[in-house]
Amino acid sequence: MDTKKIIQSYWDYRSESYNNGVIENSEEGRNAWKAMLLKAVEGKKGLKVLDVGTGPGFLALLFAEMGNEVTAVDLSNNMLEKARRNALKRSLKIDFLQGDAENLQLPDAYFDVVVNKYLLWTLPDPRKALMEWRRVLKDGGKIIAIDGEWNQQSLSGRKKEENYMKIFRKQYEPIKKDLPLFSLKPEYLSKIFKDSGFGTVSITRMEDFCKFEKEKDSLFDKHDSSDPIYFIKAEK
C-alpha cells in the first residue's frame, strides 16, 4: 500500500473519534478562533475560502459562520461525511469535495484564502502541495495554516489515546520517513514556503492562545503543553 493510501486508511478509521475541536470548543472558544482568523484576513468577509484537509470541518465551519463562501477538501471520504453532518447541524452551506491536497481539481486563481489545520505534518510532498495552493490563490491571496511540532510521547501515556496511538504507530511508523514535516520545524517550514513562491511568510507560536484554550478545557488540553503549535501565514 502506498503512502497516501495508508494515510487515507488511517483517517477513515480515525473519523469515528477525531473531532479536531468541533465538539470540544465552547462558544467562547469558537468566538476566540473567529477573532483570530478574522484578524488574519484583515477583517474581510465574503471571501472565497478553501479548507484543505478539512477533517471534521473545524476551520470550514468557522469561516462559513463568518460569512464566507467555503469549499472544503479532504482525502478521506469518511472525514468528509462527518464534516457534512457537522455543517448540517449548524445549517451551513459548504461545498465538500473528496480530493488530494497535492493535486487539487480546482481552478487557477480562484480563492482569496487557503486554510488548513494539522495537515502539513502528514503531507508526503509539502512543496508540491504549497505550489498547488499557490496556483488556486488569487494574486495577493493568503495561506493560513495551524500545525504543531508534535511529540508522540506526550500522547502515548494518556489512557484515552492509547488505542489510537497503537494504530497510529502501526500506520505511520513505516511512512514517517516519507513525510518531510512529520516533526515540523519553523525554520525548515519557512524555507519550503519561500521555495514554493511565497514572498511573505510569518510563523508565530500560539502560546497565549493555547493557554486560553487549555484554561477553557478546550482543544489544546488534548496535547502536552510542551508541544509548540504554530500559526503560519503566507501571501502570494
Backbone as CSV, one residue per row, in Angstrom:
resi,resn,N_x,N_y,N_z,CA_x,CA_y,CA_z,C_x,C_y,C_z
1,MET,0.849,-1.198,0.000,0.000,0.000,0.000,0.889,1.255,0.000
2,ASP,0.598,2.207,-0.902,1.451,3.391,-0.962,1.124,4.358,0.173
3,THR,1.969,5.381,0.298,1.890,6.288,1.441,0.520,6.944,1.565
4,LYS,-0.002,7.460,0.466,-1.286,8.167,0.538,-2.440,7.229,0.879
5,LYS,-2.355,6.000,0.402,-3.399,5.027,0.748,-3.367,4.713,2.241
6,ILE,-2.178,4.644,2.804,-2.035,4.407,4.247,-2.626,5.580,5.026
7,ILE,-2.295,6.797,4.590,-2.815,7.997,5.251,-4.340,8.035,5.158
8,GLN,-4.863,7.762,3.976,-6.314,7.772,3.782,-6.991,6.725,4.658
9,SER,-6.401,5.542,4.716,-6.967,4.459,5.521,-6.982,4.827,7.004
10,TYR,-5.882,5.426,7.476,-5.817,5.797,8.894,-6.893,6.821,9.237
11,TRP,-7.047,7.862,8.415,-8.005,8.913,8.737,-9.442,8.483,8.495
12,ASP,-9.667,7.531,7.603,-11.001,6.927,7.509,-11.342,6.258,8.843
13,TYR,-10.356,5.536,9.407,-10.551,4.882,10.699,-10.752,5.901,11.814
14,ARG,-9.903,6.938,11.866,-9.969,7.917,12.947,-11.202,8.811,12.875
15,SER,-11.878,8.844,11.730,-13.043,9.719,11.571,-14.119,9.435,12.614
16,GLU,-14.152,8.224,13.149,-15.160,7.878,14.155,-14.972,8.672,15.446
17,SER,-13.736,9.029,15.754,-13.469,9.643,17.060,-12.811,11.015,16.980
18,TYR,-12.255,11.368,15.832,-11.460,12.593,15.719,-12.366,13.794,15.478
19,ASN,-12.257,14.804,16.373,-13.125,15.983,16.270,-12.378,17.264,15.928
20,ASN,-11.068,17.335,16.240,-10.250,18.496,15.887,-10.860,19.805,16.364
21,GLY,-11.522,19.767,17.527,-12.050,20.996,18.102,-13.508,21.267,17.810
22,VAL,-14.115,20.540,16.860,-15.517,20.804,16.509,-16.427,20.569,17.699
23,ILE,-16.176,19.509,18.440,-17.010,19.171,19.598,-16.496,19.871,20.853
24,GLU,-15.149,19.882,21.028,-14.577,20.348,22.288,-14.780,21.834,22.544
25,ASN,-14.758,22.640,21.494,-14.763,24.078,21.702,-16.100,24.615,22.183
26,SER,-16.050,25.409,23.240,-17.217,26.129,23.728,-17.510,27.281,22.766
27,GLU,-18.641,27.932,22.968,-18.970,29.090,22.137,-17.922,30.189,22.331
28,GLU,-17.459,30.334,23.559,-16.419,31.322,23.829,-15.138,30.973,23.066
29,GLY,-14.819,29.687,23.060,-13.632,29.241,22.336,-13.764,29.462,20.846
30,ARG,-14.939,29.165,20.301,-15.174,29.364,18.868,-15.064,30.845,18.500
31,ASN,-15.595,31.687,19.351,-15.516,33.129,19.092,-14.069,33.623,19.129
32,ALA,-13.270,33.026,20.007,-11.850,33.397,20.065,-11.139,32.993,18.773
33,TRP,-11.454,31.804,18.276,-10.890,31.369,16.991,-11.322,32.312,15.875
34,LYS,-12.592,32.670,15.857,-13.082,33.561,14.799,-12.370,34.902,14.841
35,ALA,-12.178,35.440,16.027,-11.493,36.728,16.157,-10.067,36.636,15.618
36,MET,-9.380,35.542,15.925,-8.009,35.360,15.454,-7.967,35.227,13.929
37,LEU,-8.897,34.453,13.380,-8.929,34.244,11.929,-9.344,35.514,11.189
38,LEU,-10.290,36.245,11.771,-10.729,37.496,11.150,-9.572,38.498,11.083
39,LYS,-8.792,38.546,12.137,-7.616,39.423,12.143,-6.624,38.998,11.060
40,ALA,-6.485,37.691,10.865,-5.537,37.179,9.870,-5.940,37.541,8.448
41,VAL,-7.259,37.699,8.207,-7.733,38.095,6.865,-8.077,39.583,6.823
42,GLU,-7.540,40.326,7.795,-7.651,41.790,7.837,-9.101,42.267,7.894
43,GLY,-9.931,41.503,8.611,-11.315,41.899,8.844,-12.240,41.719,7.660
44,LYS,-11.764,41.093,6.601,-12.582,40.942,5.392,-13.561,39.776,5.526
45,LYS,-14.728,39.938,4.906,-15.733,38.874,4.853,-16.173,38.697,3.400
46,GLY,-16.978,37.688,3.141,-17.411,37.423,1.778,-16.291,36.888,0.903
47,LEU,-15.293,36.257,1.523,-14.141,35.728,0.801,-14.419,34.320,0.270
48,LYS,-13.713,33.954,-0.778,-13.716,32.565,-1.257,-12.594,31.846,-0.507
49,VAL,-12.998,30.895,0.341,-12.051,30.219,1.233,-11.990,28.734,0.900
50,LEU,-10.790,28.200,0.805,-10.577,26.769,0.593,-9.930,26.173,1.837
51,ASP,-10.595,25.197,2.446,-10.045,24.472,3.588,-9.526,23.129,3.078
52,VAL,-8.207,22.969,3.071,-7.580,21.750,2.559,-7.280,20.816,3.722
53,GLY,-7.699,19.551,3.592,-7.554,18.618,4.706,-8.508,18.992,5.822
54,THR,-9.757,19.217,5.450,-10.743,19.781,6.386,-11.045,18.888,7.573
55,GLY,-10.832,17.569,7.441,-11.176,16.667,8.548,-12.652,16.788,8.872
56,PRO,-13.002,16.944,10.149,-14.412,17.097,10.521,-14.947,18.510,10.280
57,GLY,-14.131,19.385,9.672,-14.633,20.672,9.224,-14.418,21.848,10.155
58,PHE,-13.484,21.754,11.072,-13.330,22.815,12.078,-13.180,24.203,11.455
59,LEU,-12.176,24.396,10.611,-11.965,25.720,10.022,-13.045,26.065,9.001
60,ALA,-13.485,25.081,8.246,-14.534,25.333,7.253,-15.797,25.875,7.914
61,LEU,-16.173,25.290,9.039,-17.363,25.743,9.758,-17.189,27.170,10.260
62,LEU,-16.029,27.459,10.821,-15.784,28.804,11.349,-15.839,29.852,10.238
63,PHE,-15.163,29.588,9.137,-15.160,30.566,8.046,-16.543,30.725,7.422
64,ALA,-17.323,29.651,7.362,-18.697,29.766,6.853,-19.547,30.597,7.806
65,GLU,-19.398,30.373,9.105,-20.141,31.155,10.098,-19.763,32.632,10.038
66,MET,-18.561,32.916,9.572,-18.078,34.290,9.479,-18.543,34.984,8.192
67,GLY,-19.336,34.287,7.385,-19.915,34.915,6.204,-19.102,34.779,4.933
68,ASN,-18.350,33.685,4.807,-17.540,33.455,3.614,-18.081,32.292,2.776
69,GLU,-17.648,32.238,1.533,-18.007,31.148,0.620,-16.922,30.078,0.743
70,VAL,-17.279,28.918,1.286,-16.263,27.940,1.685,-16.344,26.659,0.857
71,THR,-15.184,26.228,0.380,-15.002,24.910,-0.219,-14.063,24.131,0.690
72,ALA,-14.381,22.864,0.939,-13.568,22.061,1.857,-13.212,20.729,1.198
73,VAL,-11.926,20.385,1.251,-11.409,19.189,0.580,-10.755,18.268,1.603
74,ASP,-10.945,16.973,1.438,-10.228,16.010,2.272,-9.995,14.734,1.477
75,LEU,-8.904,14.046,1.802,-8.582,12.773,1.159,-9.510,11.660,1.630
76,SER,-10.007,11.792,2.865,-10.826,10.758,3.497,-12.317,11.023,3.308
77,ASN,-12.982,10.124,2.622,-14.431,10.259,2.445,-15.166,10.161,3.777
78,ASN,-14.660,9.342,4.689,-15.304,9.217,5.996,-15.249,10.528,6.775
79,MET,-14.104,11.209,6.695,-13.989,12.521,7.339,-14.956,13.520,6.709
80,LEU,-15.076,13.478,5.389,-15.985,14.394,4.706,-17.431,14.177,5.138
81,GLU,-17.810,12.926,5.330,-19.177,12.653,5.788,-19.404,13.249,7.175
82,LYS,-18.400,13.145,8.023,-18.509,13.733,9.360,-18.605,15.257,9.253
83,ALA,-17.789,15.848,8.381,-17.820,17.297,8.201,-19.183,17.752,7.665
84,ARG,-19.742,16.995,6.741,-21.061,17.343,6.197,-22.121,17.333,7.295
85,ARG,-22.048,16.326,8.165,-23.015,16.258,9.267,-22.845,17.451,10.207
86,ASN,-21.586,17.812,10.476,-21.330,18.963,11.351,-21.861,20.254,10.743
87,ALA,-21.714,20.411,9.439,-22.224,21.608,8.757,-23.752,21.618,8.772
88,LEU,-24.354,20.456,8.584,-25.814,20.356,8.584,-26.390,20.745,9.937
89,LYS,-25.716,20.320,11.011,-26.179,20.669,12.360,-26.216,22.174,12.569
90,ARG,-25.327,22.886,11.877,-25.246,24.337,12.028,-25.908,25.087,10.874
91,SER,-26.586,24.326,9.993,-27.292,24.911,8.833,-26.353,25.767,7.987
92,LEU,-25.140,25.249,7.759,-24.138,25.977,6.976,-23.996,25.367,5.586
93,LYS,-23.862,26.229,4.595,-23.664,25.787,3.223,-22.174,25.782,2.908
94,ILE,-21.620,24.593,2.741,-20.203,24.417,2.424,-20.112,23.382,1.304
95,ASP,-19.244,23.633,0.340,-19.045,22.699,-0.764,-17.941,21.717,-0.375
96,PHE,-18.309,20.479,-0.038,-17.349,19.461,0.376,-16.954,18.591,-0.813
97,LEU,-15.630,18.404,-0.985,-15.111,17.643,-2.111,-14.051,16.653,-1.646
98,GLN,-14.098,15.427,-2.182,-13.026,14.483,-1.926,-11.865,14.844,-2.857
99,GLY,-10.658,14.936,-2.300,-9.538,15.306,-3.149,-8.208,15.256,-2.432
100,ASP,-7.161,15.419,-3.219,-5.773,15.324,-2.765,-5.206,16.729,-2.595
101,ALA,-4.679,17.029,-1.436,-4.112,18.355,-1.143,-2.968,18.722,-2.075
102,GLU,-2.324,17.717,-2.652,-1.187,17.959,-3.535,-1.585,18.002,-5.008
103,ASN,-2.853,17.755,-5.293,-3.320,17.725,-6.681,-4.795,18.123,-6.723
104,LEU,-5.057,19.391,-6.483,-6.430,19.887,-6.389,-7.080,19.990,-7.770
105,GLN,-8.287,19.509,-7.867,-9.035,19.626,-9.117,-9.893,20.890,-9.057
106,LEU,-9.217,22.018,-8.954,-9.882,23.303,-8.764,-9.219,24.350,-9.661
107,PRO,-9.947,25.407,-10.015,-9.431,26.380,-10.995,-8.304,27.253,-10.465
108,ASP,-7.513,27.776,-11.393,-6.436,28.705,-11.055,-7.007,30.006,-10.490
109,ALA,-6.259,30.618,-9.579,-6.511,31.985,-9.098,-7.978,32.219,-8.737
110,TYR,-8.559,31.289,-7.991,-9.985,31.376,-7.659,-10.240,31.798,-6.211
111,PHE,-9.374,31.377,-5.293,-9.625,31.574,-3.864,-8.865,32.776,-3.309
112,ASP,-9.488,33.422,-2.328,-8.843,34.511,-1.603,-7.949,33.985,-0.486
113,VAL,-8.362,32.862,0.103,-7.644,32.302,1.250,-7.647,30.773,1.149
114,VAL,-6.508,30.161,1.442,-6.411,28.709,1.606,-6.025,28.452,3.058
115,VAL,-6.780,27.589,3.744,-6.530,27.339,5.165,-6.373,25.844,5.419
116,ASN,-5.697,25.519,6.494,-5.648,24.120,6.942,-5.195,24.062,8.389
117,LYS,-5.575,23.003,9.031,-5.246,22.802,10.452,-4.786,21.362,10.644
118,TYR,-3.555,21.224,11.122,-2.956,19.916,11.383,-2.915,19.048,10.121
119,LEU,-2.476,19.649,9.032,-2.330,18.934,7.757,-0.877,18.840,7.316
120,LEU,-0.118,19.916,7.494,1.231,19.991,6.928,2.098,18.793,7.317
121,TRP,1.990,18.356,8.570,2.872,17.297,9.063,2.654,15.962,8.352
122,THR,1.474,15.777,7.763,1.145,14.475,7.171,1.204,14.486,5.645
123,LEU,1.807,15.535,5.057,1.913,15.623,3.602,3.177,14.920,3.091
124,PRO,3.051,13.999,2.144,4.241,13.373,1.556,5.104,14.355,0.764
125,ASP,4.467,15.344,0.118,5.220,16.296,-0.705,4.710,17.711,-0.415
126,PRO,5.150,18.310,0.705,4.640,19.634,1.075,4.939,20.717,0.054
127,ARG,6.079,20.639,-0.633,6.379,21.647,-1.658,5.353,21.592,-2.787
128,LYS,5.033,20.394,-3.216,4.034,20.236,-4.275,2.685,20.769,-3.817
129,ALA,2.333,20.478,-2.562,1.060,20.961,-2.018,1.039,22.490,-1.992
130,LEU,2.120,23.107,-1.507,2.169,24.562,-1.413,2.097,25.218,-2.794
131,MET,2.758,24.638,-3.762,2.689,25.181,-5.120,1.282,25.049,-5.687
132,GLU,0.610,23.975,-5.321,-0.768,23.779,-5.769,-1.703,24.780,-5.090
133,TRP,-1.501,25.016,-3.806,-2.326,26.002,-3.098,-2.053,27.398,-3.652
134,ARG,-0.810,27.663,-3.990,-0.478,28.960,-4.594,-1.180,29.115,-5.938
135,ARG,-1.250,28.032,-6.693,-1.905,28.068,-8.009,-3.361,28.485,-7.897
136,VAL,-4.071,27.966,-6.894,-5.513,28.251,-6.796,-5.803,29.578,-6.098
137,LEU,-4.752,30.214,-5.543,-4.924,31.507,-4.887,-4.903,32.655,-5.895
138,LYS,-5.721,33.652,-5.641,-5.636,34.899,-6.393,-4.332,35.620,-6.026
139,ASP,-3.913,36.534,-6.878,-2.770,37.377,-6.521,-3.091,38.136,-5.230
140,GLY,-2.170,38.114,-4.300,-2.410,38.756,-3.009,-3.155,37.877,-2.020
141,GLY,-3.529,36.672,-2.465,-4.235,35.741,-1.594,-3.337,35.203,-0.486
142,LYS,-3.963,34.624,0.532,-3.220,34.208,1.725,-3.401,32.718,2.030
143,ILE,-2.367,32.148,2.579,-2.452,30.829,3.213,-2.409,31.041,4.715
144,ILE,-3.339,30.376,5.405,-3.339,30.357,6.870,-3.294,28.892,7.285
145,ALA,-2.261,28.531,8.028,-2.111,27.143,8.457,-1.806,27.096,9.954
146,ILE,-2.365,26.095,10.616,-2.078,25.849,12.028,-1.516,24.436,12.122
147,ASP,-0.346,24.319,12.752,0.241,22.986,12.890,1.196,22.980,14.069
148,GLY,1.684,21.792,14.417,2.499,21.674,15.617,3.745,20.857,15.433
149,GLU,4.649,21.036,16.365,5.872,20.236,16.440,5.572,19.094,17.413
150,TRP,4.804,18.136,16.913,4.187,17.153,17.804,5.178,16.203,18.430
151,ASN,4.938,15.921,19.703,5.713,14.953,20.464,4.808,13.772,20.737
152,GLN,5.025,12.666,20.029,4.157,11.494,20.184,4.119,10.993,21.624
153,GLN,5.234,11.116,22.340,5.283,10.593,23.697,4.323,11.322,24.625
154,SER,4.000,12.582,24.294,3.113,13.350,25.172,1.695,12.811,25.148
155,LEU,1.363,12.079,24.080,0.023,11.498,23.989,-0.017,10.036,24.398
156,SER,1.110,9.354,24.242,1.071,7.907,24.376,0.764,7.445,25.789
157,GLY,0.989,8.277,26.794,0.712,7.865,28.156,-0.714,8.093,28.605
158,ARG,-1.531,8.717,27.765,-2.904,9.032,28.145,-3.815,7.874,27.764
159,LYS,-4.526,7.342,28.750,-5.315,6.142,28.508,-6.305,6.318,27.369
160,LYS,-6.926,7.503,27.275,-7.905,7.755,26.221,-7.269,7.651,24.835
161,GLU,-5.941,7.894,24.763,-5.280,7.930,23.469,-4.530,6.640,23.138
162,GLU,-4.418,5.722,24.101,-3.528,4.581,23.907,-3.893,3.734,22.703
163,ASN,-5.183,3.419,22.554,-5.577,2.588,21.419,-5.312,3.280,20.090
164,TYR,-5.599,4.580,20.047,-5.364,5.317,18.819,-3.881,5.400,18.503
165,MET,-3.060,5.557,19.548,-1.623,5.653,19.329,-1.050,4.335,18.815
166,LYS,-1.597,3.234,19.253,-1.138,1.932,18.743,-1.378,1.841,17.244
167,ILE,-2.575,2.215,16.830,-2.897,2.193,15.402,-2.067,3.229,14.663
168,PHE,-1.928,4.417,15.278,-1.137,5.473,14.657,0.286,4.987,14.379
169,ARG,0.910,4.414,15.390,2.287,3.952,15.221,2.372,2.853,14.158
170,LYS,1.408,1.961,14.159,1.406,0.877,13.172,1.332,1.420,11.755
171,GLN,0.502,2.463,11.558,0.304,3.020,10.222,1.409,3.993,9.828
172,TYR,1.801,4.861,10.769,2.701,5.959,10.416,4.183,5.642,10.581
173,GLU,4.531,4.713,11.452,5.951,4.419,11.668,6.664,4.048,10.358
174,PRO,6.053,3.186,9.508,6.749,2.810,8.274,6.833,3.947,7.245
175,ILE,5.993,4.972,7.366,5.970,6.008,6.330,6.504,7.359,6.793
176,LYS,6.816,7.510,8.085,7.198,8.840,8.567,8.458,9.365,7.881
177,LYS,9.295,8.455,7.404,10.490,8.881,6.657,10.107,9.551,5.347
178,ASP,8.878,9.299,4.875,8.384,9.883,3.622,7.599,11.171,3.851
179,LEU,7.557,11.644,5.112,6.793,12.845,5.456,7.770,13.912,5.959
180,PRO,8.202,14.846,5.097,9.249,15.807,5.458,8.930,16.679,6.657
181,LEU,7.631,16.924,6.933,7.248,17.799,8.050,6.648,17.009,9.207
182,PHE,6.986,15.721,9.284,6.430,14.868,10.342,6.683,15.474,11.719
183,SER,7.860,16.037,11.918,8.141,16.845,13.105,8.477,18.241,12.602
184,LEU,7.483,19.099,12.644,7.557,20.398,11.990,8.564,21.319,12.672
185,LYS,9.505,21.856,11.887,10.491,22.817,12.383,10.251,24.146,11.665
186,PRO,10.013,25.228,12.411,9.661,26.510,11.793,10.648,26.995,10.733
187,GLU,11.958,26.862,11.006,12.950,27.371,10.054,12.893,26.605,8.726
188,TYR,12.666,25.294,8.796,12.568,24.479,7.584,11.254,24.786,6.861
189,LEU,10.192,24.962,7.630,8.891,25.268,7.052,8.927,26.600,6.303
190,SER,9.560,27.596,6.894,9.676,28.899,6.250,10.397,28.773,4.913
191,LYS,11.444,27.971,4.872,12.201,27.768,3.634,11.329,27.115,2.569
192,ILE,10.532,26.121,2.955,9.663,25.441,1.994,8.642,26.412,1.407
193,PHE,8.055,27.254,2.251,7.098,28.247,1.760,7.771,29.187,0.750
194,LYS,8.946,29.678,1.090,9.633,30.618,0.202,10.089,29.937,-1.086
195,ASP,10.524,28.694,-0.972,10.921,27.941,-2.167,9.728,27.681,-3.086
196,SER,8.523,27.701,-2.501,7.299,27.440,-3.278,6.699,28.713,-3.870
197,GLY,7.400,29.843,-3.690,6.975,31.063,-4.350,6.251,32.076,-3.500
198,PHE,6.199,31.873,-2.187,5.546,32.838,-1.299,6.565,33.862,-0.820
199,GLY,6.229,35.142,-1.026,7.173,36.197,-0.691,7.178,36.556,0.776
200,THR,6.009,36.573,1.384,5.886,36.972,2.786,5.413,35.778,3.605
201,VAL,6.201,35.379,4.587,5.861,34.227,5.438,6.072,34.611,6.894
202,SER,5.062,34.388,7.733,5.234,34.594,9.177,4.809,33.327,9.909
203,ILE,5.587,32.960,10.906,5.314,31.767,11.713,5.387,32.182,13.177
204,THR,4.254,32.073,13.866,4.153,32.549,15.243,3.710,31.415,16.155
205,ARG,4.407,31.243,17.253,3.988,30.232,18.226,2.749,30.727,18.972
206,MET,1.747,29.866,19.090,0.442,30.251,19.641,0.380,30.025,21.146
207,GLU,1.347,30.518,21.879,1.435,30.239,23.315,0.250,30.795,24.096
208,ASP,-0.058,32.072,23.891,-1.148,32.694,24.651,-2.493,32.075,24.294
209,PHE,-2.693,31.810,23.020,-3.969,31.238,22.594,-4.129,29.815,23.130
210,CYS,-3.057,29.049,23.099,-3.108,27.679,23.631,-3.407,27.688,25.121
211,LYS,-2.827,28.657,25.825,-3.084,28.776,27.262,-4.554,29.078,27.513
212,PHE,-5.131,29.983,26.720,-6.552,30.317,26.838,-7.419,29.082,26.600
213,GLU,-7.117,28.343,25.537,-7.894,27.163,25.199,-7.809,26.098,26.299
214,LYS,-6.612,25.928,26.837,-6.429,24.930,27.892,-7.198,25.316,29.144
215,GLU,-7.192,26.598,29.491,-7.931,27.073,30.666,-9.430,26.854,30.507
216,LYS,-9.900,26.881,29.253,-11.323,26.680,28.965,-11.658,25.200,28.772
217,ASP,-10.688,24.314,29.079,-10.889,22.868,28.926,-11.291,22.541,27.501
218,SER,-10.586,23.139,26.576,-10.948,23.013,25.174,-9.918,22.187,24.423
219,LEU,-9.712,22.531,23.147,-8.962,21.671,22.248,-7.560,21.352,22.728
220,PHE,-6.803,22.355,23.179,-5.395,22.140,23.409,-5.100,21.364,24.686
221,ASP,-6.137,21.074,25.513,-5.836,20.234,26.674,-5.628,18.786,26.253
222,LYS,-5.861,18.490,24.980,-5.596,17.145,24.468,-4.114,16.961,24.146
223,HIS,-3.354,18.039,24.122,-1.952,17.979,23.751,-1.077,18.430,24.910
224,ASP,0.102,17.875,24.982,1.037,18.293,26.011,1.420,19.750,25.789
225,SER,1.498,20.509,26.884,1.777,21.936,26.761,3.171,22.211,26.212
226,SER,4.031,21.194,26.201,5.372,21.392,25.664,5.408,21.278,24.143
227,ASP,4.327,20.846,23.530,4.285,20.723,22.079,3.984,22.079,21.463
228,PRO,4.948,22.710,20.785,4.687,24.024,20.186,3.649,23.916,19.061
229,ILE,2.700,24.833,19.058,1.720,24.926,17.989,1.908,26.280,17.320
230,TYR,1.919,26.278,15.997,2.270,27.474,15.243,1.113,27.957,14.359
231,PHE,1.042,29.273,14.246,0.126,29.931,13.317,0.977,30.445,12.163
232,ILE,0.719,29.914,10.988,1.541,30.202,9.814,0.714,31.007,8.815
233,LYS,1.270,32.078,8.329,0.577,32.930,7.366,1.532,33.273,6.238
234,ALA,1.070,33.115,5.017,1.894,33.429,3.855,1.040,34.103,2.798
235,GLU,1.673,34.945,1.988,0.945,35.698,0.967,1.541,35.431,-0.407
236,LYS,0.648,35.274,-1.382,1.070,35.052,-2.768,1.522,36.383,-3.386
